[in-house]
Amino acid sequence: MLIQRAAIALVQVLGLAVWFSMSAVVPSLRHEWGISAGAAVWLTASVQLGFVAGAVGATVLNLADRVRPHLLLAFSAAAGAVLTLVLGLVVDGLGAAIPLRFLTGVALAGVYPVGMKLMASWSESRNRGRALGVLIGALTLGSALPHVFGQLPWRQVLVTAAGIAVLGAVTALVVVRPGPFVTATTAQLNPRYAVQMFRERKPRLVNLGYFGHMWELYALWTWLPTFLLSASAPAGLTVFLTMGVAGSAGCLVGGWAADRFGRAPAAVGALAVSGTCCLLSPLAWGTPVLIAFCAVWGASVIADSGVFSTSLSEVADPRYVGTALTALTAIGFGLTVVSIQLVPLLAELVTWRYAFLLLVPGPVIGALAMFRTRS
């Protein structure tokens, strides 16, 4: 059981290395390709849109509940690796880069949600929060990994990320298998379940809490380097430490709190801390405590992600847990496209010092929704 959990988490670290690989090299690409900041946004937004498209397709077809999940996981990680490798080796402009990044997002829709189902399948309810906290911590570490070698020439960064993802695909194929605690039998095709889920009170509130969480999370991850640079603070390794290392630690604490104190209190606590960081970000900007502040923010903003996945896996129809988790992420990542686009627009009006105030409504709404699940 422990070996399977470790293998699933390792696949997330390796397979998701391609996610933010382009974000890590945007400064180089802007210079080499002569693109504007607005155009560069689409190198990240196209991945998010691709993820949404892939997740919606997987939800309608119930893929995560009708295909052997470890095979779907391996194929998806390999597809993301190949697409990133092609981009790194032969592409010379946005015209080809954006479609390839979109398709990479489609592939990643078979890595993250399927990994959640597999981790839940190896976790009893009493320790599922910690197990999914480990998984989300792995996602966080993998997403931040390209920033470690982001100083290399941009093509080398992409080729390296692709190679790492291939290792993830091989691990999924050779080592990972479904566990006994989530239904493993092939479900009937039911494309309507994603809609039916929202008719039930607890799944609806958990989804709403997750949507508030996602409004904040990926906009922060995308624009944190720019926010730091605008305050004359170092980016690069700092982003990896605050987003990757601190974020992974936050996931572990969040998972432990979910099992110790309950799903709703853990989520509300994390959302309260990250929402407070949103509010205080203008005060921390340009001060000596900015990096420490970002570490707290990086830990809290992701600490509740595994809590939402855990909660939904427990209140959704057991036959369609994979479909429920995929629908959750599909809508949540769709919201990230909006917040990612709006943050730099606000920054142009009020400067980067105040740009993250736009994210405050997300954790507020998320906390209120999760608080209501207690009744």
C-alpha positions as CSV (number, residue, x, y, z in Angstrom):
1,M,0.0,0.0,0.0
2,L,2.8,2.4,0.9
3,I,4.7,1.6,-2.2
4,Q,1.7,2.3,-4.4
5,R,1.0,5.6,-2.7
6,A,4.7,6.6,-3.2
7,A,4.6,5.5,-6.8
8,I,1.4,7.5,-7.6
9,A,2.9,10.6,-5.9
10,L,6.2,10.2,-7.9
11,V,4.2,10.0,-11.1
12,Q,2.6,13.3,-10.3
13,V,6.0,15.0,-9.6
14,L,7.4,13.6,-12.8
15,G,4.4,13.8,-15.1
16,L,3.5,17.4,-14.2
17,A,6.9,18.8,-14.8
18,V,5.7,19.8,-18.2
19,W,2.9,22.0,-16.9
20,F,4.7,25.2,-16.1
21,S,7.7,24.5,-18.2
22,M,6.8,27.3,-20.6
23,S,6.1,29.7,-17.7
24,A,9.7,29.2,-16.5
25,V,11.1,30.4,-19.8
26,V,8.7,33.2,-20.7
27,P,11.4,35.9,-20.2
28,S,13.7,34.2,-22.7
29,L,10.9,33.6,-25.2
30,R,9.6,37.2,-25.0
31,H,13.1,38.4,-26.1
32,E,13.7,35.7,-28.7
33,W,10.3,35.6,-30.3
34,G,9.5,39.3,-29.8
35,I,6.1,38.7,-28.1
36,S,4.3,41.0,-25.7
37,A,3.3,40.3,-22.1
38,G,-0.3,39.8,-23.2
39,A,0.6,37.3,-25.9
40,A,2.9,35.5,-23.4
41,V,-0.1,34.9,-21.1
42,W,-1.5,32.4,-23.6
43,L,1.5,30.1,-23.1
44,T,0.0,29.4,-19.7
45,A,-3.7,30.0,-20.4
46,S,-3.7,27.6,-23.4
47,V,-2.6,24.8,-21.1
48,Q,-5.4,25.6,-18.7
49,L,-7.9,25.6,-21.5
50,G,-6.5,22.4,-22.9
51,F,-6.9,20.8,-19.4
52,V,-10.5,22.0,-19.2
53,A,-11.2,20.5,-22.7
54,G,-9.6,17.2,-21.8
55,A,-11.3,17.0,-18.4
56,V,-14.7,17.8,-19.9
57,G,-14.2,15.1,-22.6
58,A,-13.1,12.6,-19.9
59,T,-16.1,13.5,-17.8
60,V,-18.6,13.0,-20.5
61,L,-17.1,9.7,-21.5
62,N,-16.5,8.7,-17.8
63,L,-13.0,7.7,-18.9
64,A,-11.5,7.7,-15.3
65,D,-14.2,5.1,-14.4
66,R,-14.3,3.0,-17.6
67,V,-10.6,2.7,-18.5
68,R,-8.0,1.0,-16.3
69,P,-6.7,4.1,-14.5
70,H,-2.9,3.3,-14.4
71,L,-2.9,2.8,-18.2
72,L,-4.7,6.1,-18.7
73,L,-2.2,7.7,-16.4
74,A,0.8,6.3,-18.2
75,F,-0.6,7.2,-21.7
76,S,-1.4,10.8,-20.6
77,A,2.0,11.4,-19.0
78,A,3.7,10.1,-22.2
79,A,1.6,12.2,-24.4
80,G,2.4,15.4,-22.4
81,A,6.1,14.5,-22.7
82,V,6.0,14.0,-26.4
83,L,4.1,17.3,-27.0
84,T,6.6,19.2,-24.9
85,L,9.6,17.6,-26.6
86,V,8.2,18.6,-30.0
87,L,7.8,22.1,-28.9
88,G,11.3,22.2,-27.4
89,L,13.0,20.8,-30.5
90,V,11.2,22.3,-33.5
91,V,8.9,25.2,-32.7
92,D,9.9,28.8,-33.3
93,G,6.8,30.9,-32.6
94,L,3.5,31.3,-30.9
95,G,1.6,30.0,-33.9
96,A,2.7,26.5,-33.2
97,A,3.5,26.8,-29.5
98,I,-0.1,27.6,-28.4
99,P,-1.8,24.6,-30.0
100,L,0.9,22.3,-28.6
101,R,0.4,23.8,-25.2
102,F,-3.3,23.3,-25.5
103,L,-2.8,19.6,-26.4
104,T,-0.4,19.3,-23.4
105,G,-3.2,20.5,-21.2
106,V,-5.6,17.9,-22.7
107,A,-3.0,15.2,-21.9
108,L,-2.5,16.5,-18.3
109,A,-6.3,16.0,-17.7
110,G,-5.4,12.3,-17.7
111,V,-2.6,12.7,-15.1
112,Y,-3.9,14.8,-12.2
113,P,-7.6,13.7,-11.8
114,V,-6.7,10.1,-12.5
115,G,-3.9,10.3,-10.0
116,M,-6.4,11.5,-7.4
117,K,-8.7,8.5,-8.0
118,L,-5.7,6.1,-7.8
119,M,-4.5,7.7,-4.5
120,A,-8.0,7.5,-3.0
121,S,-8.2,3.9,-4.1
122,W,-5.3,3.1,-1.8
123,S,-6.5,5.1,1.2
124,E,-9.1,4.4,3.8
125,S,-11.4,7.3,4.8
126,R,-9.5,7.8,8.1
127,N,-6.2,8.6,6.4
128,R,-7.4,9.7,2.9
129,G,-6.8,13.4,3.7
130,R,-3.1,12.8,4.3
131,A,-2.8,10.6,1.3
132,L,-4.4,13.2,-1.1
133,G,-2.3,15.9,0.7
134,V,0.8,14.0,-0.4
135,L,-0.6,13.8,-3.9
136,I,-1.3,17.5,-4.2
137,G,2.1,18.2,-2.6
138,A,3.6,16.1,-5.4
139,L,1.6,18.1,-8.0
140,T,2.9,21.3,-6.5
141,L,6.5,20.1,-6.5
142,G,6.3,18.9,-10.1
143,S,4.6,22.1,-11.3
144,A,7.4,24.2,-9.7
145,L,10.2,21.9,-10.9
146,P,11.0,23.7,-14.2
147,H,11.9,26.9,-12.2
148,V,14.9,25.0,-10.8
149,F,16.6,24.7,-14.2
150,G,14.8,27.7,-15.7
151,Q,18.2,29.5,-16.2
152,L,19.1,27.0,-18.9
153,P,18.4,27.8,-22.6
154,W,14.7,27.5,-23.0
155,R,14.8,24.6,-25.4
156,Q,16.9,22.6,-22.9
157,V,14.3,23.4,-20.2
158,L,11.5,21.9,-22.3
159,V,13.5,18.8,-23.3
160,T,14.5,18.2,-19.7
161,A,10.9,18.6,-18.5
162,A,9.8,16.1,-21.3
163,G,12.4,13.6,-20.2
164,I,11.2,13.8,-16.6
165,A,7.6,13.2,-17.7
166,V,8.7,10.1,-19.6
167,L,10.0,8.7,-16.4
168,G,6.6,9.4,-14.9
169,A,4.9,7.5,-17.7
170,V,7.1,4.5,-17.3
171,T,6.6,4.4,-13.5
172,A,2.8,4.5,-14.0
173,L,2.9,1.7,-16.5
174,V,5.3,-0.6,-14.6
175,V,4.5,0.1,-10.9
176,V,1.1,1.7,-10.4
177,R,-2.0,-0.3,-10.0
178,P,-5.6,0.5,-8.7
179,G,-6.3,-0.1,-5.0
180,P,-9.2,-1.7,-3.1
181,F,-10.9,1.3,-1.5
182,V,-12.6,2.9,-4.5
183,T,-14.8,1.0,-6.9
184,A,-12.5,-0.5,-9.6
185,T,-15.2,-2.2,-11.7
186,T,-16.1,-0.7,-15.1
187,A,-18.9,1.8,-14.7
188,Q,-21.8,2.3,-17.0
189,L,-21.5,5.2,-19.4
190,N,-23.4,8.1,-17.7
191,P,-22.4,11.5,-19.2
192,R,-25.1,13.2,-17.0
193,Y,-23.5,12.4,-13.7
194,A,-21.4,15.5,-13.6
195,V,-24.7,17.5,-13.7
196,Q,-26.5,15.2,-11.3
197,M,-23.7,15.7,-8.8
198,F,-24.6,19.4,-8.4
199,R,-28.2,18.5,-7.4
200,E,-26.9,17.1,-4.1
201,R,-26.1,19.6,-1.4
202,K,-22.7,18.4,-0.1
203,P,-21.1,17.7,-3.5
204,R,-22.4,21.1,-4.7
205,L,-20.8,22.9,-1.7
206,V,-17.5,21.1,-2.0
207,N,-17.4,22.0,-5.7
208,L,-18.1,25.7,-4.8
209,G,-15.4,25.7,-2.2
210,Y,-12.9,24.3,-4.7
211,F,-13.9,26.9,-7.3
212,G,-13.1,29.7,-4.9
213,H,-9.8,28.0,-4.1
214,M,-8.9,27.7,-7.8
215,W,-9.7,31.4,-8.5
216,E,-6.7,32.3,-6.4
217,L,-4.3,29.4,-6.8
218,Y,-3.2,29.4,-10.4
219,A,-3.3,33.1,-10.9
220,L,-0.9,33.3,-7.9
221,W,1.4,30.6,-9.3
222,T,1.4,32.2,-12.8
223,W,2.1,35.8,-11.7
224,L,4.2,35.3,-8.5
225,P,7.5,35.7,-10.4
226,T,6.3,39.0,-12.0
227,F,5.1,40.2,-8.6
228,L,8.4,39.4,-7.0
229,L,10.4,41.1,-9.8
230,S,8.2,44.2,-9.6
231,A,9.3,44.4,-5.9
232,S,13.0,44.0,-6.9
233,A,13.0,40.6,-5.2
234,P,14.6,37.5,-6.7
235,A,12.4,35.1,-8.7
236,G,13.5,31.7,-10.1
237,L,14.7,29.6,-7.2
238,T,12.6,31.8,-4.8
239,V,9.4,30.7,-6.7
240,F,10.5,27.0,-6.4
241,L,11.0,27.4,-2.7
242,T,7.8,29.3,-2.0
243,M,5.6,27.6,-4.4
244,G,7.1,24.1,-4.6
245,V,8.8,23.4,-1.2
246,A,6.6,25.5,1.0
247,G,3.5,24.5,-1.0
248,S,4.3,20.8,-0.6
249,A,4.7,21.3,3.2
250,G,1.4,23.0,3.2
251,C,-0.3,20.1,1.5
252,L,1.1,17.7,4.1
253,V,-0.2,19.9,6.9
254,G,-3.5,20.4,5.2
255,G,-4.0,16.6,4.7
256,W,-3.1,15.9,8.3
257,A,-5.5,18.6,9.5
258,A,-8.3,17.2,7.3
259,D,-8.0,13.8,9.0
260,R,-7.4,15.2,12.5
261,F,-10.0,18.0,12.7
262,G,-12.3,17.3,9.8
263,R,-12.5,18.3,6.1
264,A,-14.4,21.6,6.5
265,P,-12.3,23.1,9.3
266,A,-9.1,22.3,7.5
267,A,-10.3,23.9,4.3
268,V,-11.7,26.9,6.0
269,G,-8.5,27.4,7.9
270,A,-6.3,27.3,4.8
271,L,-8.6,29.6,2.9
272,A,-8.6,32.1,5.7
273,V,-4.8,32.3,5.7
274,S,-4.4,32.5,2.0
275,G,-7.3,35.1,1.7
276,T,-5.5,37.2,4.4
277,C,-2.3,37.0,2.4
278,C,-4.2,38.3,-0.6
279,L,-5.4,41.3,1.4
280,L,-2.0,42.0,2.9
281,S,0.0,41.5,-0.3
282,P,0.3,45.3,-1.0
283,L,1.7,45.8,2.5
284,A,4.3,43.0,2.1
285,W,5.4,44.2,-1.4
286,G,8.9,45.6,-1.4
287,T,9.6,44.8,2.3
288,P,12.3,42.6,3.8
289,V,9.7,40.0,4.8
290,L,8.3,39.5,1.3
291,I,9.9,36.2,0.6
292,A,8.9,34.8,4.0
293,F,5.4,36.2,3.4
294,C,5.2,34.4,0.0
295,A,6.3,31.2,1.7
296,V,3.3,31.4,4.0
297,W,1.1,32.2,1.1
298,G,2.5,29.4,-1.0
299,A,1.9,26.9,1.8
300,S,-1.7,28.0,2.6
301,V,-2.9,28.6,-1.0
302,I,-2.5,24.9,-1.9
303,A,-2.9,23.3,1.6
304,D,-6.7,22.8,1.1
305,S,-6.5,21.4,-2.5
306,G,-6.3,17.8,-1.3
307,V,-9.1,18.5,1.2
308,F,-11.6,19.2,-1.5
309,S,-10.6,16.1,-3.5
310,T,-10.9,14.0,-0.3
311,S,-14.3,15.5,0.5
312,L,-15.7,14.9,-2.9
313,S,-14.4,11.3,-3.1
314,E,-16.4,10.6,0.1
315,V,-19.7,12.3,-0.9
316,A,-19.9,11.5,-4.6
317,D,-21.5,8.3,-6.0
318,P,-18.9,5.6,-5.4
319,R,-19.3,4.3,-9.0
320,Y,-18.4,7.7,-10.5
321,V,-15.7,9.1,-8.2
322,G,-13.3,9.5,-11.1
323,T,-15.9,11.3,-13.1
324,A,-16.7,13.6,-10.1
325,L,-13.1,14.5,-9.5
326,T,-12.5,15.1,-13.2
327,A,-15.6,17.4,-13.5
328,L,-14.4,19.3,-10.3
329,T,-11.1,20.0,-11.9
330,A,-12.5,20.8,-15.3
331,I,-14.7,23.7,-14.0
332,G,-12.1,24.8,-11.5
333,F,-9.4,25.1,-14.2
334,G,-11.8,26.9,-16.4
335,L,-12.0,29.6,-13.7
336,T,-8.2,29.8,-13.6
337,V,-8.2,31.0,-17.2
338,V,-10.3,34.0,-16.2
339,S,-8.3,35.0,-13.1
340,I,-5.0,34.5,-14.9
341,Q,-6.1,36.9,-17.6
342,L,-7.5,39.5,-15.2
343,V,-4.6,39.9,-12.9
344,P,-2.2,41.6,-15.4
345,L,-5.0,43.8,-16.6
346,L,-5.5,45.1,-13.1
347,A,-1.8,45.4,-12.7
348,E,-1.7,47.8,-15.6
349,L,-4.3,50.0,-13.8
350,V,-3.0,49.9,-10.2
351,T,0.6,48.4,-10.5
352,W,1.6,44.9,-9.5
353,R,1.7,45.9,-5.8
354,Y,-2.1,45.8,-5.7
355,A,-2.9,43.3,-8.5
356,F,-3.4,40.3,-6.2
357,L,-6.3,42.0,-4.4
358,L,-8.4,40.7,-7.3
359,L,-8.0,37.2,-5.9
360,V,-9.6,37.9,-2.5
361,P,-13.2,36.9,-3.4
362,G,-12.1,33.4,-4.2
363,P,-11.0,32.2,-0.7
364,V,-13.9,34.2,0.9
365,I,-16.5,32.3,-1.2
366,G,-14.6,29.0,-0.8
367,A,-14.5,29.4,3.0
368,L,-18.2,30.2,3.2
369,A,-19.1,27.2,1.1
370,M,-17.0,24.7,3.1
371,F,-18.3,26.2,6.4
372,R,-21.8,25.4,5.3
373,T,-20.9,21.7,4.7
374,R,-20.7,21.3,8.5
375,S,-24.5,21.6,8.9
